[in-house]
């Protein structure tokens, strides 16, 4: 299998996993936001959607290790 085809397949799988896990991380971001601020007030704050996307983008690559 050519390397470009494999990379394309992995990119598609990454986007699928990101889409499947995003609702879970969105719920986690909402719970964190409702719980109260964990960061100092001076730190810039992302939107709940941005926070969920960042959490998903950090977690999903672990599925491709190994």
N, C-alpha and C positions, 0 to 999 in steps of 0.2 A: 504494500500500500504506500503510495507516495506520501511524503511528509506533509505536504500542503493539505491533502485530504484528511489526514489524521488530525492536523491542527484545526481544520474547519469543523470536524466532527466533535472535537473536544470543546471548541468555542460554542457550538450549538448546545451541547450537554450542559455547559456552564450556565448559559442563559436560561435553559429549562429549569435547572436546579435553583437558580436565583429567583425565578418567577414562582416556583413552588414554595420556597422557604420565606419569601418576602412577607406574606401575611403573618406568619409566625413571629418574625422579627418586628413587624409593625405593632402587633399586640404587645410584645415585650417593651418596645419603645413607649407605647402609650402608658403601660403600667409604671415604667420608670418616671415618666413625666408627671403622672398623677401622684406618685409617692413623694415627690419633692425634689428640689435641686441637689444633685450630688456634686456639682462643680461650683467653684466660686462664681459670684455674680459678674465678675469682670471678664470671664471667658466668653468668647463668642458662642452663640447657641444655634444649632441647626434646627431645621424643622423636624417634626416627628417623622415625616416621610424620608427626609435626608438621613436621619439617624438610623432608621430601619434599613435603608439601602446600604449604609456604611457597615452596619452589623452583618448583614447578609453577605456583602462583598468580602468581609474578613473571614467568615466562617466557611463559605462554599469551597474555596480553593483546597481545603483540607480533604475534600472528597477525591481530589485528583492526585494526591500524594501517594507514592508507593509503587 
